């Protein structure tokens, strides 16, 4: 079993929660369903959760709803904790380098702020 948490920035905002709030009810239900799979299944099918190629530590939750493709990026904090950092609508075949860089930046921020506590 895994636990999903959302990255919280230094001002207390939760970017993934804000992304989820922008979705329709149908889209949000599908995203929630996929996140439950990630939490509950030992081996999650790659169509829903996989490590991004070309990155060291970034994973993506993959969702498709009625022709719309959504991605939520994050990282593994421990063996059973996934910290989701940013979500977006995917409009091209490749995942945006900007979104990957943002996930990496938030991962670094997460660990720096955690070390200070």
Phi and psi in radians as a Rosetta constraint file:
Dihedral C 1 N 2 CA 2 C 2 CIRCULARHARMONIC -1.988 0.35
Dihedral N 2 CA 2 C 2 N 3 CIRCULARHARMONIC 2.802 0.35
Dihedral C 2 N 3 CA 3 C 3 CIRCULARHARMONIC -2.064 0.35
Dihedral N 3 CA 3 C 3 N 4 CIRCULARHARMONIC 2.315 0.35
Dihedral C 3 N 4 CA 4 C 4 CIRCULARHARMONIC -1.778 0.35
Dihedral N 4 CA 4 C 4 N 5 CIRCULARHARMONIC 2.279 0.35
Dihedral C 4 N 5 CA 5 C 5 CIRCULARHARMONIC -2.217 0.35
Dihedral N 5 CA 5 C 5 N 6 CIRCULARHARMONIC 2.792 0.35
Dihedral C 5 N 6 CA 6 C 6 CIRCULARHARMONIC -1.804 0.35
Dihedral N 6 CA 6 C 6 N 7 CIRCULARHARMONIC 2.388 0.35
Dihedral C 6 N 7 CA 7 C 7 CIRCULARHARMONIC -1.048 0.35
Dihedral N 7 CA 7 C 7 N 8 CIRCULARHARMONIC 2.383 0.35
Dihedral C 7 N 8 CA 8 C 8 CIRCULARHARMONIC -2.050 0.35
Dihedral N 8 CA 8 C 8 N 9 CIRCULARHARMONIC 2.184 0.35
Dihedral C 8 N 9 CA 9 C 9 CIRCULARHARMONIC -1.365 0.35
Dihedral N 9 CA 9 C 9 N 10 CIRCULARHARMONIC 3.090 0.35
Dihedral C 9 N 10 CA 10 C 10 CIRCULARHARMONIC -1.126 0.35
Dihedral N 10 CA 10 C 10 N 11 CIRCULARHARMONIC -0.348 0.35
Dihedral C 10 N 11 CA 11 C 11 CIRCULARHARMONIC -1.667 0.35
Dihedral N 11 CA 11 C 11 N 12 CIRCULARHARMONIC 0.116 0.35
Dihedral C 11 N 12 CA 12 C 12 CIRCULARHARMONIC 1.578 0.35
Dihedral N 12 CA 12 C 12 N 13 CIRCULARHARMONIC 0.051 0.35
Dihedral C 12 N 13 CA 13 C 13 CIRCULARHARMONIC -1.421 0.35
Dihedral N 13 CA 13 C 13 N 14 CIRCULARHARMONIC 2.596 0.35
Dihedral C 13 N 14 CA 14 C 14 CIRCULARHARMONIC -2.002 0.35
Dihedral N 14 CA 14 C 14 N 15 CIRCULARHARMONIC 1.643 0.35
Dihedral C 14 N 15 CA 15 C 15 CIRCULARHARMONIC -1.004 0.35
Dihedral N 15 CA 15 C 15 N 16 CIRCULARHARMONIC -0.642 0.35
Dihedral C 15 N 16 CA 16 C 16 CIRCULARHARMONIC -1.219 0.35
Dihedral N 16 CA 16 C 16 N 17 CIRCULARHARMONIC -0.666 0.35
Dihedral C 16 N 17 CA 17 C 17 CIRCULARHARMONIC -1.086 0.35
Dihedral N 17 CA 17 C 17 N 18 CIRCULARHARMONIC -0.722 0.35
Dihedral C 17 N 18 CA 18 C 18 CIRCULARHARMONIC -1.098 0.35
Dihedral N 18 CA 18 C 18 N 19 CIRCULARHARMONIC -0.693 0.35
Dihedral C 18 N 19 CA 19 C 19 CIRCULARHARMONIC -1.095 0.35
Dihedral N 19 CA 19 C 19 N 20 CIRCULARHARMONIC -0.816 0.35
Dihedral C 19 N 20 CA 20 C 20 CIRCULARHARMONIC -1.078 0.35
Dihedral N 20 CA 20 C 20 N 21 CIRCULARHARMONIC -0.628 0.35
Dihedral C 20 N 21 CA 21 C 21 CIRCULARHARMONIC -1.137 0.35
Dihedral N 21 CA 21 C 21 N 22 CIRCULARHARMONIC -0.387 0.35
Dihedral C 21 N 22 CA 22 C 22 CIRCULARHARMONIC -1.450 0.35
Dihedral N 22 CA 22 C 22 N 23 CIRCULARHARMONIC -0.148 0.35
Dihedral C 22 N 23 CA 23 C 23 CIRCULARHARMONIC -1.488 0.35
Dihedral N 23 CA 23 C 23 N 24 CIRCULARHARMONIC 2.775 0.35
Dihedral C 23 N 24 CA 24 C 24 CIRCULARHARMONIC -1.249 0.35
Dihedral N 24 CA 24 C 24 N 25 CIRCULARHARMONIC 2.917 0.35
Dihedral C 24 N 25 CA 25 C 25 CIRCULARHARMONIC -1.039 0.35
Dihedral N 25 CA 25 C 25 N 26 CIRCULARHARMONIC -0.756 0.35
Dihedral C 25 N 26 CA 26 C 26 CIRCULARHARMONIC -1.088 0.35
Dihedral N 26 CA 26 C 26 N 27 CIRCULARHARMONIC -0.776 0.35
Dihedral C 26 N 27 CA 27 C 27 CIRCULARHARMONIC -1.123 0.35
Dihedral N 27 CA 27 C 27 N 28 CIRCULARHARMONIC -0.770 0.35
Dihedral C 27 N 28 CA 28 C 28 CIRCULARHARMONIC -1.097 0.35
Dihedral N 28 CA 28 C 28 N 29 CIRCULARHARMONIC -0.672 0.35
Dihedral C 28 N 29 CA 29 C 29 CIRCULARHARMONIC -1.096 0.35
Dihedral N 29 CA 29 C 29 N 30 CIRCULARHARMONIC -0.734 0.35
Dihedral C 29 N 30 CA 30 C 30 CIRCULARHARMONIC -1.171 0.35
Dihedral N 30 CA 30 C 30 N 31 CIRCULARHARMONIC -0.738 0.35
Dihedral C 30 N 31 CA 31 C 31 CIRCULARHARMONIC -1.056 0.35
Dihedral N 31 CA 31 C 31 N 32 CIRCULARHARMONIC -0.779 0.35
Dihedral C 31 N 32 CA 32 C 32 CIRCULARHARMONIC -1.076 0.35
Dihedral N 32 CA 32 C 32 N 33 CIRCULARHARMONIC -0.729 0.35
Dihedral C 32 N 33 CA 33 C 33 CIRCULARHARMONIC -1.067 0.35
Dihedral N 33 CA 33 C 33 N 34 CIRCULARHARMONIC -0.793 0.35
Dihedral C 33 N 34 CA 34 C 34 CIRCULARHARMONIC -1.147 0.35
Dihedral N 34 CA 34 C 34 N 35 CIRCULARHARMONIC -0.711 0.35
Dihedral C 34 N 35 CA 35 C 35 CIRCULARHARMONIC -1.100 0.35
Dihedral N 35 CA 35 C 35 N 36 CIRCULARHARMONIC -0.620 0.35
Dihedral C 35 N 36 CA 36 C 36 CIRCULARHARMONIC -1.109 0.35
Dihedral N 36 CA 36 C 36 N 37 CIRCULARHARMONIC -0.697 0.35
Dihedral C 36 N 37 CA 37 C 37 CIRCULARHARMONIC -1.028 0.35
Dihedral N 37 CA 37 C 37 N 38 CIRCULARHARMONIC -0.785 0.35
Dihedral C 37 N 38 CA 38 C 38 CIRCULARHARMONIC -1.061 0.35
Dihedral N 38 CA 38 C 38 N 39 CIRCULARHARMONIC -0.691 0.35
Dihedral C 38 N 39 CA 39 C 39 CIRCULARHARMONIC -1.259 0.35
Dihedral N 39 CA 39 C 39 N 40 CIRCULARHARMONIC -0.675 0.35
Dihedral C 39 N 40 CA 40 C 40 CIRCULARHARMONIC -1.667 0.35
Dihedral N 40 CA 40 C 40 N 41 CIRCULARHARMONIC -0.517 0.35
Dihedral C 40 N 41 CA 41 C 41 CIRCULARHARMONIC -1.569 0.35
Dihedral N 41 CA 41 C 41 N 42 CIRCULARHARMONIC 2.342 0.35
Dihedral C 41 N 42 CA 42 C 42 CIRCULARHARMONIC -1.107 0.35
Dihedral N 42 CA 42 C 42 N 43 CIRCULARHARMONIC -0.824 0.35
Dihedral C 42 N 43 CA 43 C 43 CIRCULARHARMONIC -1.999 0.35
Dihedral N 43 CA 43 C 43 N 44 CIRCULARHARMONIC 1.791 0.35
Dihedral C 43 N 44 CA 44 C 44 CIRCULARHARMONIC -1.458 0.35
Dihedral N 44 CA 44 C 44 N 45 CIRCULARHARMONIC 2.293 0.35
Dihedral C 44 N 45 CA 45 C 45 CIRCULARHARMONIC -0.965 0.35
Dihedral N 45 CA 45 C 45 N 46 CIRCULARHARMONIC 2.439 0.35
Dihedral C 45 N 46 CA 46 C 46 CIRCULARHARMONIC -1.032 0.35
Dihedral N 46 CA 46 C 46 N 47 CIRCULARHARMONIC -0.400 0.35
Dihedral C 46 N 47 CA 47 C 47 CIRCULARHARMONIC -1.162 0.35
Dihedral N 47 CA 47 C 47 N 48 CIRCULARHARMONIC -0.274 0.35
Dihedral C 47 N 48 CA 48 C 48 CIRCULARHARMONIC -1.964 0.35
Dihedral N 48 CA 48 C 48 N 49 CIRCULARHARMONIC -0.433 0.35
Dihedral C 48 N 49 CA 49 C 49 CIRCULARHARMONIC -2.747 0.35
Dihedral N 49 CA 49 C 49 N 50 CIRCULARHARMONIC 2.133 0.35
Dihedral C 49 N 50 CA 50 C 50 CIRCULARHARMONIC -2.739 0.35
Dihedral N 50 CA 50 C 50 N 51 CIRCULARHARMONIC 2.751 0.35
Dihedral C 50 N 51 CA 51 C 51 CIRCULARHARMONIC -1.317 0.35
Dihedral N 51 CA 51 C 51 N 52 CIRCULARHARMONIC 2.396 0.35
Dihedral C 51 N 52 CA 52 C 52 CIRCULARHARMONIC -1.312 0.35
Dihedral N 52 CA 52 C 52 N 53 CIRCULARHARMONIC 2.245 0.35
Dihedral C 52 N 53 CA 53 C 53 CIRCULARHARMONIC -1.126 0.35
Dihedral N 53 CA 53 C 53 N 54 CIRCULARHARMONIC 2.527 0.35
Dihedral C 53 N 54 CA 54 C 54 CIRCULARHARMONIC 1.442 0.35
Dihedral N 54 CA 54 C 54 N 55 CIRCULARHARMONIC 0.048 0.35
Dihedral C 54 N 55 CA 55 C 55 CIRCULARHARMONIC -2.130 0.35
Dihedral N 55 CA 55 C 55 N 56 CIRCULARHARMONIC 2.752 0.35
Dihedral C 55 N 56 CA 56 C 56 CIRCULARHARMONIC -1.493 0.35
Dihedral N 56 CA 56 C 56 N 57 CIRCULARHARMONIC -0.648 0.35
Dihedral C 56 N 57 CA 57 C 57 CIRCULARHARMONIC -2.400 0.35
Dihedral N 57 CA 57 C 57 N 58 CIRCULARHARMONIC 0.093 0.35
Dihedral C 57 N 58 CA 58 C 58 CIRCULARHARMONIC -1.627 0.35
Dihedral N 58 CA 58 C 58 N 59 CIRCULARHARMONIC 2.297 0.35
Dihedral C 58 N 59 CA 59 C 59 CIRCULARHARMONIC -2.005 0.35
Dihedral N 59 CA 59 C 59 N 60 CIRCULARHARMONIC 2.776 0.35
Dihedral C 59 N 60 CA 60 C 60 CIRCULARHARMONIC -2.290 0.35
Dihedral N 60 CA 60 C 60 N 61 CIRCULARHARMONIC 2.400 0.35
Dihedral C 60 N 61 CA 61 C 61 CIRCULARHARMONIC -1.612 0.35
Dihedral N 61 CA 61 C 61 N 62 CIRCULARHARMONIC 2.229 0.35
Dihedral C 61 N 62 CA 62 C 62 CIRCULARHARMONIC -1.973 0.35
Dihedral N 62 CA 62 C 62 N 63 CIRCULARHARMONIC 2.184 0.35
Dihedral C 62 N 63 CA 63 C 63 CIRCULARHARMONIC -2.332 0.35
Dihedral N 63 CA 63 C 63 N 64 CIRCULARHARMONIC 2.392 0.35
Dihedral C 63 N 64 CA 64 C 64 CIRCULARHARMONIC -2.267 0.35
Dihedral N 64 CA 64 C 64 N 65 CIRCULARHARMONIC 2.246 0.35
Dihedral C 64 N 65 CA 65 C 65 CIRCULARHARMONIC -2.386 0.35
Dihedral N 65 CA 65 C 65 N 66 CIRCULARHARMONIC 2.018 0.35
Dihedral C 65 N 66 CA 66 C 66 CIRCULARHARMONIC 0.785 0.35
Dihedral N 66 CA 66 C 66 N 67 CIRCULARHARMONIC 0.900 0.35
Dihedral C 66 N 67 CA 67 C 67 CIRCULARHARMONIC 1.499 0.35
Dihedral N 67 CA 67 C 67 N 68 CIRCULARHARMONIC -0.172 0.35
Dihedral C 67 N 68 CA 68 C 68 CIRCULARHARMONIC -1.683 0.35
Dihedral N 68 CA 68 C 68 N 69 CIRCULARHARMONIC 2.411 0.35
Dihedral C 68 N 69 CA 69 C 69 CIRCULARHARMONIC -2.029 0.35
Dihedral N 69 CA 69 C 69 N 70 CIRCULARHARMONIC 2.193 0.35
Dihedral C 69 N 70 CA 70 C 70 CIRCULARHARMONIC -2.072 0.35
Dihedral N 70 CA 70 C 70 N 71 CIRCULARHARMONIC 2.579 0.35
Dihedral C 70 N 71 CA 71 C 71 CIRCULARHARMONIC -2.307 0.35
Dihedral N 71 CA 71 C 71 N 72 CIRCULARHARMONIC 2.456 0.35
Dihedral C 71 N 72 CA 72 C 72 CIRCULARHARMONIC -2.200 0.35
Dihedral N 72 CA 72 C 72 N 73 CIRCULARHARMONIC 2.081 0.35
Dihedral C 72 N 73 CA 73 C 73 CIRCULARHARMONIC -1.662 0.35
Dihedral N 73 CA 73 C 73 N 74 CIRCULARHARMONIC 2.731 0.35
Dihedral C 73 N 74 CA 74 C 74 CIRCULARHARMONIC -3.058 0.35
Dihedral N 74 CA 74 C 74 N 75 CIRCULARHARMONIC -2.856 0.35
Dihedral C 74 N 75 CA 75 C 75 CIRCULARHARMONIC -2.592 0.35
Dihedral N 75 CA 75 C 75 N 76 CIRCULARHARMONIC 2.854 0.35
Dihedral C 75 N 76 CA 76 C 76 CIRCULARHARMONIC -1.586 0.35
Dihedral N 76 CA 76 C 76 N 77 CIRCULARHARMONIC 2.064 0.35
Dihedral C 76 N 77 CA 77 C 77 CIRCULARHARMONIC -1.429 0.35
Dihedral N 77 CA 77 C 77 N 78 CIRCULARHARMONIC -0.803 0.35
Dihedral C 77 N 78 CA 78 C 78 CIRCULARHARMONIC -2.324 0.35
Dihedral N 78 CA 78 C 78 N 79 CIRCULARHARMONIC -3.076 0.35
Dihedral C 78 N 79 CA 79 C 79 CIRCULARHARMONIC -1.031 0.35
Dihedral N 79 CA 79 C 79 N 80 CIRCULARHARMONIC -0.473 0.35
Dihedral C 79 N 80 CA 80 C 80 CIRCULARHARMONIC -2.139 0.35
Dihedral N 80 CA 80 C 80 N 81 CIRCULARHARMONIC 0.195 0.35
Dihedral C 80 N 81 CA 81 C 81 CIRCULARHARMONIC -2.097 0.35
Dihedral N 81 CA 81 C 81 N 82 CIRCULARHARMONIC 2.196 0.35
Dihedral C 81 N 82 CA 82 C 82 CIRCULARHARMONIC -1.899 0.35
Dihedral N 82 CA 82 C 82 N 83 CIRCULARHARMONIC 2.168 0.35
Dihedral C 82 N 83 CA 83 C 83 CIRCULARHARMONIC -1.822 0.35
Dihedral N 83 CA 83 C 83 N 84 CIRCULARHARMONIC 1.997 0.35
Dihedral C 83 N 84 CA 84 C 84 CIRCULARHARMONIC -1.571 0.35
Dihedral N 84 CA 84 C 84 N 85 CIRCULARHARMONIC 2.295 0.35
Dihedral C 84 N 85 CA 85 C 85 CIRCULARHARMONIC -1.885 0.35
Dihedral N 85 CA 85 C 85 N 86 CIRCULARHARMONIC -0.646 0.35
Dihedral C 85 N 86 CA 86 C 86 CIRCULARHARMONIC -2.768 0.35
Dihedral N 86 CA 86 C 86 N 87 CIRCULARHARMONIC 2.540 0.35
Dihedral C 86 N 87 CA 87 C 87 CIRCULARHARMONIC -2.181 0.35
Dihedral N 87 CA 87 C 87 N 88 CIRCULARHARMONIC 2.662 0.35
Dihedral C 87 N 88 CA 88 C 88 CIRCULARHARMONIC -2.806 0.35
Dihedral N 88 CA 88 C 88 N 89 CIRCULARHARMONIC 2.853 0.35
Dihedral C 88 N 89 CA 89 C 89 CIRCULARHARMONIC -1.548 0.35
Dihedral N 89 CA 89 C 89 N 90 CIRCULARHARMONIC 2.225 0.35
Dihedral C 89 N 90 CA 90 C 90 CIRCULARHARMONIC -1.519 0.35
Dihedral N 90 CA 90 C 90 N 91 CIRCULARHARMONIC 2.199 0.35
Dihedral C 90 N 91 CA 91 C 91 CIRCULARHARMONIC -2.027 0.35
Dihedral N 91 CA 91 C 91 N 92 CIRCULARHARMONIC -0.092 0.35
Dihedral C 91 N 92 CA 92 C 92 CIRCULARHARMONIC -2.388 0.35
Dihedral N 92 CA 92 C 92 N 93 CIRCULARHARMONIC 3.004 0.35
Dihedral C 92 N 93 CA 93 C 93 CIRCULARHARMONIC -1.088 0.35
Dihedral N 93 CA 93 C 93 N 94 CIRCULARHARMONIC -0.715 0.35
Dihedral C 93 N 94 CA 94 C 94 CIRCULARHARMONIC -1.669 0.35
Dihedral N 94 CA 94 C 94 N 95 CIRCULARHARMONIC 2.601 0.35
Dihedral C 94 N 95 CA 95 C 95 CIRCULARHARMONIC -1.280 0.35
Dihedral N 95 CA 95 C 95 N 96 CIRCULARHARMONIC 2.328 0.35
Dihedral C 95 N 96 CA 96 C 96 CIRCULARHARMONIC -0.978 0.35
Dihedral N 96 CA 96 C 96 N 97 CIRCULARHARMONIC 2.318 0.35
Dihedral C 96 N 97 CA 97 C 97 CIRCULARHARMONIC -1.087 0.35
Dihedral N 97 CA 97 C 97 N 98 CIRCULARHARMONIC -0.561 0.35
Dihedral C 97 N 98 CA 98 C 98 CIRCULARHARMONIC -1.116 0.35
Dihedral N 98 CA 98 C 98 N 99 CIRCULARHARMONIC -0.730 0.35
Dihedral C 98 N 99 CA 99 C 99 CIRCULARHARMONIC -1.176 0.35
Dihedral N 99 CA 99 C 99 N 100 CIRCULARHARMONIC -0.691 0.35
Dihedral C 99 N 100 CA 100 C 100 CIRCULARHARMONIC -1.125 0.35
Dihedral N 100 CA 100 C 100 N 101 CIRCULARHARMONIC -0.776 0.35
Dihedral C 100 N 101 CA 101 C 101 CIRCULARHARMONIC -1.082 0.35
Dihedral N 101 CA 101 C 101 N 102 CIRCULARHARMONIC -0.671 0.35
Dihedral C 101 N 102 CA 102 C 102 CIRCULARHARMONIC -1.124 0.35
Dihedral N 102 CA 102 C 102 N 103 CIRCULARHARMONIC -0.738 0.35
Dihedral C 102 N 103 CA 103 C 103 CIRCULARHARMONIC -1.083 0.35
Dihedral N 103 CA 103 C 103 N 104 CIRCULARHARMONIC -0.746 0.35
Dihedral C 103 N 104 CA 104 C 104 CIRCULARHARMONIC -1.099 0.35
Dihedral N 104 CA 104 C 104 N 105 CIRCULARHARMONIC -0.774 0.35
Dihedral C 104 N 105 CA 105 C 105 CIRCULARHARMONIC -1.069 0.35
Dihedral N 105 CA 105 C 105 N 106 CIRCULARHARMONIC -0.756 0.35
Dihedral C 105 N 106 CA 106 C 106 CIRCULARHARMONIC -1.220 0.35
Dihedral N 106 CA 106 C 106 N 107 CIRCULARHARMONIC -0.577 0.35
Dihedral C 106 N 107 CA 107 C 107 CIRCULARHARMONIC -1.084 0.35
Dihedral N 107 CA 107 C 107 N 108 CIRCULARHARMONIC -0.812 0.35
Dihedral C 107 N 108 CA 108 C 108 CIRCULARHARMONIC -1.094 0.35
Dihedral N 108 CA 108 C 108 N 109 CIRCULARHARMONIC -0.758 0.35
Dihedral C 108 N 109 CA 109 C 109 CIRCULARHARMONIC -1.055 0.35
Dihedral N 109 CA 109 C 109 N 110 CIRCULARHARMONIC -0.755 0.35
Dihedral C 109 N 110 CA 110 C 110 CIRCULARHARMONIC -0.981 0.35
Dihedral N 110 CA 110 C 110 N 111 CIRCULARHARMONIC -0.867 0.35
Dihedral C 110 N 111 CA 111 C 111 CIRCULARHARMONIC -1.231 0.35
Dihedral N 111 CA 111 C 111 N 112 CIRCULARHARMONIC -0.635 0.35
Dihedral C 111 N 112 CA 112 C 112 CIRCULARHARMONIC -1.120 0.35
Dihedral N 112 CA 112 C 112 N 113 CIRCULARHARMONIC -0.812 0.35
Dihedral C 112 N 113 CA 113 C 113 CIRCULARHARMONIC -1.215 0.35
Dihedral N 113 CA 113 C 113 N 114 CIRCULARHARMONIC -0.561 0.35
Dihedral C 113 N 114 CA 114 C 114 CIRCULARHARMONIC -1.189 0.35
Dihedral N 114 CA 114 C 114 N 115 CIRCULARHARMONIC -0.621 0.35
Dihedral C 114 N 115 CA 115 C 115 CIRCULARHARMONIC -1.191 0.35
Dihedral N 115 CA 115 C 115 N 116 CIRCULARHARMONIC -0.506 0.35
Dihedral C 115 N 116 CA 116 C 116 CIRCULARHARMONIC -1.291 0.35
Dihedral N 116 CA 116 C 116 N 117 CIRCULARHARMONIC -0.576 0.35
